[in-house]
């Protein structure tokens, strides 16, 4: 606020002196009532940093240990599903392959080429014997030892069907329908994903067309307004 002293210099000087005195009193009051400032030395900062890092490390270690104990699963040996995986297992994990004597598989390995020839060569080079008299002997070998694989011929399947009857046939039908169900489910999943993709594409196209129409409308209005302004 600006005062009009009307040319009274003495009154103006008195007011200015009072203002300076009030400021000095406020400064003295602030200096007397100011609390103690926290330490800003390097030792305190270093201690706080070390404490924070230690607490973070301990919490992270506890969380990782608990999470590992919850999610850890016992290790299982990977199944061998085809001849390529069998060849890799024989080369890296030391598997031994056994074949039923007088079976079609034995003839295929003995006279075959490609992967059959490579497996036959590995069997002859590494194993002292690899022929089994029956598939039961191979099953016992696989059950009682480790790193053993057995391949039997097609006639063994016929023998098992004659021996176990409808039980094995039911298992074969079950696995067949299970595979068919998995294929159908996979196909339905792909169809569902395709529908989602088509829906998203449709929405994007509609949104793009709306933006284009709005842009054209705005450009027309701006052009008309420019013409009216020029007229």
BELBELSUL-V899607 format. One line per field, one symbol per residue. burial: I if it has 16 or more other ideal C-beta (glycine too) atoms within 10 Angstrom, else O. A space follows every 50 residues. Layout:
BEGIN
burial=???
END
This chain:
BEGIN
burial=OOOOOOOOOOOOOOOOOOOOOOOOOOOOOOOOOOOOOOOOOOOOOOOOOO OOOOOOOOOOOOOOOOOOOOOOOOOOOOOIOOOOOIIOIIOOOOIIIIII OOIOIIOOIOOOOOOOOOIIOIIOOOOOOIOIOOIOOIOOOOOOOOOOII IIIOOIOOOOOOOOOOOOOOOOOOOOOOOOOOOOOOOOOOOOOOOOOOOO OOOOOOOOOOOOOOOOOOOOOOOOOOOOOOO
END
